[in-house]
Amino acid sequence: MAENAFIKLVPSSAKQTVAIEEVKDLFHYYKNITTKTGNQLNWQYGETAFPYEMKETEDGKGKWFYLQSDHERYNAILIGVDSEKVRSEDGTPSEQTYIQVTLPEQSTFGDKGKANEFCKFLAKKLQGELHLFNERIMYYYPRK
């Protein structure tokens, strides 16, 4: 059974909306900083830290993409952007953008660990509310 994690952009977040292209840019940035960490340590950490390549299908263009790994411990992670209707405390309806990270059935425990790391990175960068695979919530936005 597939598992899902969500990064929700709340009113206190740095941004209220995010496009799939921005998530792709954040993925490239994440790969870049892990590679730089490896260079500082004089070790090929970039290939081990996040061993995925971004792939996109025609039907998912502009909505979702997936990360594929050719390492034996890892398989795939799906990432998409969508929005949902929510009601604020005063009852007014609004749209809330979220990033969904899905582990398909063939995903491994290694995929889950890497997906958790990447979710935390995204939530911290966007100052969002992270709903982890185990149903727990982490808050990365300034709370009052």
HURA-V731355 format. One record per run of one state. SS is the DSSP state (H for helix, E for strand, - for the rest). FROM is the first residue (numbers start at 1). TO is the last residue. If there is no record, write none. Layout:
{{SS & FROM & TO} {SS & FROM & TO}}
This chain:
{{- & 1 & 2} {E & 3 & 8} {- & 9 & 19} {H & 20 & 41} {- & 42 & 44} {H & 45 & 49} {- & 50 & 52} {E & 53 & 55} {- & 56 & 63} {E & 64 & 68} {- & 69 & 75} {E & 76 & 87} {- & 88 & 92} {E & 93 & 103} {- & 104 & 108} {H & 109 & 126} {- & 127 & 128} {E & 129 & 131} {- & 132 & 136} {E & 137 & 139} {- & 140 & 144}}
